[in-house]
């Protein structure tokens, strides 16, 4: 059986990601890597993370969309001016802009400079799938609504859902997800370990960009690598 390695919510932490892949002995020829979204914002090296994710994708990795990718895309192409500042300030998109060599203080909803690399990133983000399903598992950024067929789940659910999924999921498949940090899932601000729910949900966002850990879940063994 092919070993699946799942990582989520990297948030510009390129050095930690490369270290984690090395720790897990990732080999594109024998492993299936699944990245579950949120490559940008907060951390210092969003551009480098995106470029590595694109390289890994070319080598066969499944690269899913996260809500931060959706927000960043909407900030550039949406019509709502407030989205620019929401992305820049609340989501820490300022760190993403700096990684592309753009001074965030010299931008506005009416002036959104883009380098060639940034334009490439935005176009790539728009192509990312929202979930990946195997015979016994679902990999997604935020979660699912098991009362609907997976392909009929809304984009909002797949990228944004929290408590309704955590508390009420009763599906037969494991769901491996990020988005909600594991300290929040554990209800313990000091516990950033992977969250294994009693209802087959597995949260792997260890809040690395907020001082926690970056995790890689090996499936189906459920072994965890962390940095």
FIPA-845865 format. One record per residue: residue in three letters; x, y, z of N, C-alpha, C in turn. Coordinates in steps of 0.05 Angstrom, whole numbers, padded with zeros to 5 digits, always signed. Layout:
<nodes>
ALAXYZXYZXYZ...
</nodes>
This chain:
<nodes>
UNK+00017-00024+00000+00000+00000+00000+00017+00025+00000UNK+00011+00044-00017+00025+00070-00018+00022+00085+00008UNK+00044+00095+00018+00043+00111+00042+00033+00139+00035UNK+00014+00149+00050+00004+00176+00046+00016+00193+00068UNK+00026+00217+00061+00036+00236+00080+00020+00262+00076UNK+00007+00271+00098-00010+00295+00097+00001+00317+00114UNK+00003+00341+00103+00013+00365+00117-00007+00388+00112UNK-00012+00405+00131-00030+00427+00127-00021+00452+00141UNK-00031+00475+00132-00026+00501+00145+00003+00507+00150UNK+00018+00509+00127+00047+00514+00128+00052+00544+00133UNK+00036+00561+00122+00037+00590+00127+00065+00602+00125UNK+00077+00598+00102+00102+00612+00097+00126+00601+00112UNK+00123+00578+00123+00146+00567+00139+00161+00546+00122UNK+00176+00557+00104+00190+00540+00084+00211+00522+00098UNK+00227+00533+00116+00248+00518+00129+00236+00495+00144UNK+00215+00500+00159+00202+00478+00174+00190+00457+00156UNK+00179+00465+00133+00168+00446+00114+00190+00427+00103UNK+00212+00439+00094+00233+00423+00083+00244+00404+00104UNK+00247+00414+00128+00256+00397+00150+00237+00374+00155UNK+00211+00379+00154+00191+00359+00160+00191+00337+00138UNK+00193+00345+00113+00194+00326+00091+00219+00308+00094UNK+00241+00320+00102+00265+00304+00107+00261+00285+00130UNK+00249+00294+00151+00244+00278+00175+00227+00254+00168UNK+00207+00258+00151+00189+00236+00143+00200+00219+00121UNK+00224+00225+00111+00237+00210+00090+00219+00209+00065UNK+00208+00232+00058+00190+00233+00035+00204+00226+00010UNK+00192+00208-00006+00203+00200-00032+00180+00201-00051UNK+00181+00219-00071+00159+00222-00089+00153+00197-00106UNK+00173+00179-00109+00170+00155-00125+00154+00134-00111UNK+00152+00136-00084+00138+00115-00070+00116+00125-00051UNK+00116+00151-00045+00096+00162-00026+00077+00180-00040UNK+00053+00182-00030+00033+00201-00039+00032+00224-00019UNK+00042+00247-00027+00041+00271-00010+00015+00286-00015UNK+00002+00294+00006-00022+00311+00004-00018+00336+00021UNK-00019+00359+00009-00017+00384+00023-00045+00396+00025UNK-00054+00402+00049-00082+00409+00054-00088+00439+00057UNK-00072+00455+00044-00078+00483+00042-00064+00502+00062UNK-00068+00528+00057-00056+00549+00073-00025+00549+00071UNK-00016+00556+00047+00013+00558+00042+00024+00586+00048UNK+00007+00605+00048+00015+00633+00049+00007+00646+00076UNK+00017+00671+00079+00010+00689+00102+00024+00681+00128UNK+00028+00701+00145+00040+00698+00172+00070+00694+00171UNK+00079+00671+00160+00107+00665+00160+00123+00681+00139UNK+00149+00680+00141+00166+00698+00124+00171+00689+00095UNK+00164+00663+00088+00173+00653+00063+00149+00640+00047UNK+00128+00656+00044+00105+00646+00028+00113+00639+00000UNK+00128+00657-00013+00136+00652-00041+00151+00626-00043UNK+00169+00621-00025+00185+00597-00026+00168+00572-00021UNK+00149+00574-00003+00131+00551+00002+00114+00545-00023UNK+00104+00566-00035+00087+00563-00060+00104+00549-00082UNK+00128+00559-00086+00145+00548-00107+00152+00518-00101UNK+00156+00512-00076+00161+00484-00069+00136+00467-00073UNK+00113+00478-00065+00088+00463-00069+00083+00458-00098UNK+00089+00477-00115+00086+00474-00144+00105+00452-00155UNK+00129+00452-00144+00149+00432-00152+00140+00404-00143UNK+00130+00402-00118+00120+00377-00108+00096+00367-00124UNK+00079+00386-00132+00056+00379-00148+00064+00367-00175UNK+00084+00379-00187+00094+00368-00212+00105+00340-00209UNK+00114+00333-00185+00125+00307-00179+00104+00287-00170UNK+00079+00296-00169+00057+00278-00162+00042+00284-00137UNK+00050+00304-00122+00035+00311-00097+00007+00321-00103UNK-00011+00317-00085-00038+00329-00087-00037+00354-00070UNK-00042+00377-00083-00040+00403-00069-00068+00415-00069UNK-00080+00417-00045-00107+00427-00041-00108+00456-00035UNK-00130+00469-00039-00135+00497-00033-00142+00500-00003UNK-00132+00522+00009-00140+00529+00036-00155+00555+00036UNK-00166+00563+00058-00181+00588+00059-00163+00612+00055UNK-00138+00611+00063-00120+00633+00059-00114+00638+00029UNK-00113+00616+00014-00110+00619-00015-00134+00633-00027UNK-00158+00624-00018-00183+00636-00028-00185+00665-00021UNK-00177+00672+00004-00178+00700+00012-00158+00717-00004UNK-00134+00707-00008-00114+00722-00023-00124+00726-00052UNK-00135+00706-00064-00145+00709-00091-00167+00730-00093UNK-00186+00729-00073-00208+00748-00073-00198+00776-00067UNK-00176+00778-00051-00165+00805-00045-00155+00818-00071UNK-00144+00803-00089-00133+00814-00114-00155+00817-00135UNK-00174+00799-00137-00193+00799-00159-00221+00805-00151UNK-00228+00806-00126-00255+00812-00117-00261+00841-00118UNK-00287+00848-00117-00296+00876-00119-00299+00889-00092UNK-00298+00873-00070-00302+00885-00043-00275+00896-00033UNK-00274+00923-00030-00249+00936-00023-00238+00928+00005UNK-00257+00922+00023-00249+00914+00050-00233+00888+00051UNK-00237+00871+00030-00223+00846+00030-00193+00850+00029UNK-00184+00871+00016-00155+00876+00014-00143+00880+00042UNK-00156+00896+00058-00145+00901+00085-00150+00877+00104UNK-00171+00862+00099-00176+00838+00115-00153+00818+00110UNK-00146+00815+00085-00124+00797+00078-00097+00808+00089UNK-00092+00834+00084-00067+00846+00092-00062+00845+00122UNK-00082+00853+00137-00079+00857+00166-00087+00832+00182UNK-00112+00824+00179-00122+00802+00196-00109+00775+00188UNK-00106+00770+00163-00094+00745+00153-00064+00746+00151UNK-00052+00769+00156-00023+00773+00154-00013+00769+00125UNK-00029+00779+00106-00020+00779+00079+00003+00797+00074UNK+00008+00815+00093+00032+00833+00090+00057+00817+00088UNK+00059+00795+00103+00082+00778+00103+00085+00764+00075UNK+00063+00757+00063+00063+00745+00037+00074+00765+00016UNK+00064+00790+00017+00073+00810-00002+00103+00815+00001UNK+00113+00816+00025+00142+00820+00029+00158+00798+00017UNK+00148+00773+00019+00163+00751+00008+00165+00752-00023UNK+00146+00767-00035+00147+00772-00064+00161+00798-00071UNK+00173+00811-00051+00188+00835-00056+00171+00860-00059UNK+00146+00860-00047+00128+00882-00049+00124+00894-00021UNK+00126+00921-00019+00122+00934+00006+00092+00937+00011UNK+00081+00924+00031+00052+00926+00035+00042+00954+00042UNK+00060+00971+00052+00052+00999+00058+00048+01015+00033UNK+00057+01005+00010+00053+01020-00015+00032+01007-00032UNK+00013+00994-00019-00010+00982-00033-00036+00993-00022UNK-00057+00988-00037-00085+00996-00029-00104+00980-00045UNK-00130+00981-00039-00150+00967-00056-00150+00977-00085UNK-00138+01001-00089-00137+01012-00116-00109+01010-00129UNK-00091+00999-00113-00063+00996-00123-00053+00970-00112UNK-00054+00949-00128-00046+00922-00120-00023+00912-00138UNK+00001+00921-00133+00023+00913-00150+00028+00883-00150UNK+00036+00873-00173+00041+00844-00176+00066+00840-00192UNK+00083+00823-00181+00106+00814-00196+00097+00791-00214UNK+00115+00783-00232+00108+00760-00249+00104+00735-00232UNK+00120+00731-00212+00118+00708-00194+00091+00708-00179UNK+00083+00732-00170+00058+00734-00155+00034+00728-00174UNK+00035+00738-00198+00013+00733-00217+00011+00703-00222UNK+00034+00690-00225+00035+00661-00229+00022+00647-00206UNK+00029+00656-00182+00018+00644-00157-00013+00646-00156UNK-00023+00670-00162-00052+00674-00162-00066+00657-00182UNK-00055+00654-00206-00067+00637-00226-00067+00608-00217UNK-00045+00600-00205-00042+00572-00195-00062+00567-00173UNK-00065+00585-00154-00084+00582-00132-00112+00576-00142UNK-00120+00589-00164-00147+00587-00174-00152+00559-00185UNK-00131+00543-00190-00134+00516-00201-00135+00494-00180UNK-00130+00501-00155-00126+00480-00135-00152+00466-00128UNK-00152+00439-00125-00176+00425-00117-00183+00429-00088UNK-00207+00423-00080-00217+00428-00053-00215+00404-00035UNK-00213+00380-00046-00211+00356-00029-00199+00333-00045UNK-00190+00313-00031-00180+00289-00043-00191+00265-00028UNK-00202+00245-00041-00215+00223-00028-00203+00196-00036UNK-00199+00178-00017-00190+00151-00022-00213+00132-00013UNK-00208+00106-00013-00228+00087-00006-00237+00090+00023UNK-00218+00099+00040-00225+00101+00069-00219+00127+00082UNK-00212+00148+00067-00205+00173+00079-00211+00197+00060UNK-00216+00219+00073-00220+00245+00059-00200+00265+00069UNK-00186+00278+00051-00167+00299+00058-00178+00325+00048UNK-00179+00345+00066-00192+00370+00060-00180+00391+00078UNK-00184+00417+00071-00173+00438+00088-00188+00441+00115UNK-00214+00444+00114-00229+00451+00138-00246+00428+00149UNK-00261+00414+00131-00279+00394+00140-00300+00389+00119UNK-00320+00372+00126-00341+00364+00107-00368+00363+00121UNK-00388+00363+00104-00416+00358+00114-00423+00330+00104UNK-00423+00310+00122-00428+00283+00114-00457+00277+00108UNK-00474+00297+00111-00502+00293+00104-00507+00297+00074UNK-00486+00306+00060-00487+00310+00031-00465+00293+00018UNK-00469+00285-00007-00447+00272-00021-00424+00292-00022UNK-00400+00281-00021-00376+00298-00019-00375+00318-00042UNK-00381+00310-00066-00379+00328-00089-00400+00350-00088UNK-00420+00348-00070-00440+00369-00068-00435+00387-00044UNK-00413+00382-00030-00406+00401-00008-00398+00428-00020UNK-00406+00449-00006-00400+00476-00016-00371+00483-00011UNK-00361+00501-00027-00333+00511-00023-00330+00523+00005UNK-00351+00536+00014-00349+00548+00041-00346+00527+00062UNK-00361+00505+00060-00358+00483+00080-00329+00472+00079UNK-00320+00465+00055-00294+00452+00052-00271+00469+00061UNK-00274+00496+00059-00252+00514+00066-00255+00527+00093UNK-00280+00527+00105-00284+00544+00128-00297+00531+00152UNK-00311+00508+00148-00327+00497+00170-00310+00491+00195UNK-00322+00493+00218-00307+00487+00243-00325+00469+00260UNK-00338+00480+00281-00351+00465+00302-00372+00446+00292UNK-00388+00454+00272-00409+00437+00262-00398+00411+00252UNK-00375+00412+00238-00362+00388+00229-00349+00373+00252UNK-00334+00387+00269-00319+00374+00291-00339+00358+00309UNK-00361+00370+00315-00380+00358+00334-00399+00338+00322UNK-00405+00342+00296-00428+00326+00285-00420+00307+00263UNK-00395+00305+00256-00387+00286+00235-00393+00257+00244UNK-00406+00242+00227-00412+00214+00233-00407+00196+00209UNK-00390+00206+00191-00384+00190+00167-00367+00166+00174UNK-00365+00147+00155-00350+00123+00158-00320+00126+00152UNK-00313+00147+00137-00285+00151+00130-00271+00169+00149UNK-00245+00165+00153-00229+00185+00167-00229+00211+00151UNK-00229+00233+00165-00226+00259+00152-00201+00272+00164UNK-00181+00277+00147-00156+00289+00155-00157+00318+00146UNK-00155+00337+00164-00160+00365+00158-00142+00384+00174UNK-00141+00409+00165-00126+00430+00179-00145+00451+00188UNK-00138+00477+00183-00155+00500+00187-00159+00507+00217UNK-00171+00489+00232-00175+00494+00261-00150+00483+00276UNK-00137+00500+00291-00113+00491+00305-00118+00469+00325UNK-00099+00452+00329-00104+00430+00348-00105+00439+00377UNK-00092+00461+00385-00097+00471+00413-00127+00477+00417UNK-00139+00488+00397-00168+00494+00399-00184+00468+00400UNK-00177+00449+00384-00191+00423+00384-00187+00408+00410UNK-00163+00410+00421-00158+00397+00447-00169+00413+00471UNK-00178+00438+00465-00186+00456+00486-00164+00460+00507UNK-00140+00462+00496-00116+00465+00513-00096+00482+00498UNK-00091+00507+00505-00073+00524+00490-00045+00515+00489UNK-00037+00496+00506-00010+00486+00507-00007+00459+00492UNK-00028+00448+00481-00027+00422+00468-00030+00425+00438UNK-00008+00425+00423-00009+00428+00394-00005+00401+00380UNK-00008+00379+00394-00005+00353+00381-00028+00348+00362UNK-00025+00329+00344-00047+00321+00326-00071+00312+00342UNK-00095+00321+00332-00120+00315+00346-00133+00291+00333UNK-00137+00270+00348-00152+00246+00339-00179+00245+00352UNK-00200+00253+00337-00226+00254+00348-00239+00226+00350UNK-00258+00223+00368-00272+00198+00371-00289+00191+00347UNK-00295+00211+00331-00313+00208+00308-00298+00207+00281UNK-00273+00197+00282-00257+00192+00258-00246+00218+00245UNK-00247+00240+00259-00235+00264+00248-00206+00267+00260UNK-00188+00276+00243-00160+00279+00251-00150+00307+00243UNK-00146+00324+00263-00137+00351+00258-00107+00353+00259UNK-00095+00364+00238-00066+00364+00236-00054+00392+00235UNK-00070+00413+00240-00059+00440+00241-00049+00445+00269UNK-00023+00441+00273-00011+00445+00300-00004+00473+00307UNK-00015+00493+00293-00011+00521+00299+00019+00529+00297UNK+00032+00517+00278+00061+00522+00275+00068+00551+00272UNK+00052+00566+00256+00058+00594+00252+00051+00611+00275UNK+00038+00599+00296+00031+00614+00320+00047+00604+00344UNK+00069+00590+00339+00086+00580+00361+00082+00551+00367UNK+00066+00537+00352+00062+00508+00357+00080+00490+00341UNK+00069+00470+00328+00084+00451+00313+00073+00447+00285UNK+00091+00440+00266+00082+00433+00239+00083+00402+00238UNK+00060+00390+00231+00058+00361+00231+00056+00349+00204UNK+00065+00324+00202+00060+00307+00178+00048+00281+00188UNK+00024+00276+00179+00010+00251+00187+00015+00230+00166UNK+00025+00207+00175+00028+00184+00157+00003+00167+00158UNK-00008+00162+00135-00034+00147+00133-00029+00122+00116UNK-00039+00099+00124-00059+00094+00146-00046+00087+00173UNK-00020+00088+00176-00008+00080+00201-00015+00099+00224UNK-00021+00124+00217-00027+00146+00236-00002+00154+00252UNK+00021+00148+00241+00046+00157+00254+00048+00187+00248UNK+00059+00202+00267+00061+00231+00264+00091+00239+00265UNK+00098+00256+00246+00124+00270+00247+00119+00299+00253UNK+00136+00311+00269+00131+00339+00277+00158+00354+00279UNK+00156+00380+00273+00179+00398+00277+00169+00423+00291
</nodes>
